[in-house]
C-alpha cells in the first residue's frame, strides 16, 4: 500500500510540473525503504531528497505532500484548505490556496484510482479546478482558473519560442574565419608573432543582437484578467535562455494602474507560482483604477533612458480606456513611440468584430503604435510570438 501511494504521489508531482520520470519513482521507493517511515517528517525528508532537484520546487512539493499524506480523504482536505474561514482578532493569517495546476494533478490522479460510486445521491462532487476561488483572488495575482488541458497548451505554446524578437544589426563586429571585411587590428596584432614576415588576414563580420524587450501591462479593473494570462508568457520570456550571436536578450517588465511598478526582479524566479506571488505583493493597485497617461509620463521620466536604449521593442498591453487628461496621454504616447524601435499595442478589445477606436484614449494612443494586435487568449499569444519572430 505504501509503495502504491508513493507512485501516485510521484505522478501528481509530475503532472503538476516537476521534471520526474520512472527513475525518480524507483529512487523514491528505494529511499523510503532505506530511510524508514517512523515519523511523517522522516517520510517527507526522504521523498524531498530524491524528488526535488530545484529550490523553486520546494513550495510546490511541501504543499502537495501536506495535501496528499495528511488524510486518505484528500478531496475533503483540499476543500477545507480553500474554503474561507471566519477569523477574529489575533488569529493567524490563513495559508494561501494551493496552485491550480496541483489541484488539477491531484484531481486527475484521484479520478483514475478511485472507483466510481454506484448510487449515492448525497455525495458531494468536488471540482479541483475551483474556478470560483481563482476568480475571487484576482488582487493577489494568483493563477487564473486554468484546467490541466489549458495549462498544457500554455506550456506547449511557450516551449516553441526560439527567439521572440528578430535580431538587429549593431555597430559592433565579431571575429569570424571567413568574411568580406578585414579585421585590421587583429591582423596587426597576430603579425607580431611572425615578425611581419607572414601576415594572415583576420576577418570580421557584423554582430547581430536581439533588441531589449520592454513590457508595459495594464492592471486596472478592465484589464486584470488578460494581464494575468499574459504574465505567464512574459515569465517564460524573462527566464528563457535566449542567445543569438553570443548576445542575450534583456527583458524589462512594468505594471501600471494608478501607479507604475517595476516587476522584472520578481519575475526572475523560475517557479511561476512563486514569481506571480511576488508580483502580487509588489503591485498593491492591482484591479484598481487606471491612469495610463500619468503612468506613461512617469515611465518616460524615470525609466526610458535606462531601458529603451539599443533599439528596444515595447509591448503595451492595455485597452486604452483612460479617464485622465487625454493631452497628457497623447504626449506621453508620442514620446514613448519616438524613444523605441517599435511600439506594439496589445488590446483585448480587438476580439470584438465590430470594434471601432471611438474612445478618446484609444484615439490618442493609436497614431503612435507601430502595430495594433489582439491579446485575449492563447491563440493570440501564439500569433504575437510569430509576429515578433518574423
C-alpha positions, 0 to 999 in steps of 0.5 A: 500500500505504501509503495502504491501511494508513493507512485501516485504521489510521484505522478501528481508531482509530475503532472503538476510540473516537476521534471520526474520520470520512472527513475525518480519513482524507483529512487523514491521507493528505494529511499523510503525503504532505506530511510524508514517511515517512523515519523511523517517528517522522516517520510517527507525528508526522504521523498524531498531528497530524491524528488526535488532537484530545484529550490523553486520546487520546494513550495510546490512539493511541501504543499502537495505532500501536506495535501496528499499524506495528511488524510486518505480523504484528500478531496475533503482536505483540499476543500477545507484548505480553500474554503474561507474561514471566519477569523477574529482578532489575533488569529493567524493569517490563513495559508494561501490556496494551493496552485491550480495546476496541483489541484488539477494533478491531484484531481486527475490522479484521484479520478483514475484510482478511485472507483466510481460510486454506484448510487449515492445521491448525497455525495458531494462532487468536488471540482479541483479546478475551483474556478470560483476561488481563482476568480475571487483572488484576482488582487493577489495575482494568483493563477487564473482558473486554468484546467490541466488541458489549458495549462498544457497548451500554455506550456506547449505554446511557450516551449516553441519560442526560439527567439521572440524578437528578430535580431538587429544589426549593431555597430559592433563586429565579431571575429569570424574565419571567413568574411568580406571585411578585414579585421585590421587590428587583429591582423596587426596584432597576430603579425607580431608573432611572425615578425611581419614576415607572414601576415594572415588576414583576420576577418570580421563580420557584423554582430547581430543582437536581439533588441531589449524587450520592454513590457508595459501591462495594464492592471486596472479593473478592465484589464486584470484578467488578460494581464494575468494570462499574459504574465505567464508568457512574459515569465517564460520570456524573462527566464528563457535562455535566449542567445543569438550571436553570443548576445542575450536578450534583456527583458524589462517588465512594468505594471501600471494602474494608478501607479507604475511598478517595476516587476522584472526582479520578481519575475526572475524566479523560475517557479511561476507560482512563486514569481506571480506571488511576488508580483502580487505583493509588489503591485498593491493597485492591482484591479484598481483604477487606471491612469495610463497617461500619468503612468506613461509620463512617469515611465518616460521620466524615470525609466526610458533612458535606462531601458529603451536604449539599443533599439528596444521593442515595447509591448503595451498591453492595455485597452486604452480606456483612460479617464485622465487628461487625454493631452497628457496621454497623447504626449506621453504616447508620442514620446514613448513611440519616438524613444523605441524601435517599435511600439506594439499595442496589445488590446483585448478589445480587438476580439470584438468584430465590430470594434471601432477606436471611438474612445478618446484614449484609444484615439490618442494612443493609436497614431503612435503604435507601430502595430495594433494586435489582439491579446485575449487568449492563447491563440493570440499569444501564439500569433504575437510570438510569430509576429515578433519572430518574423 
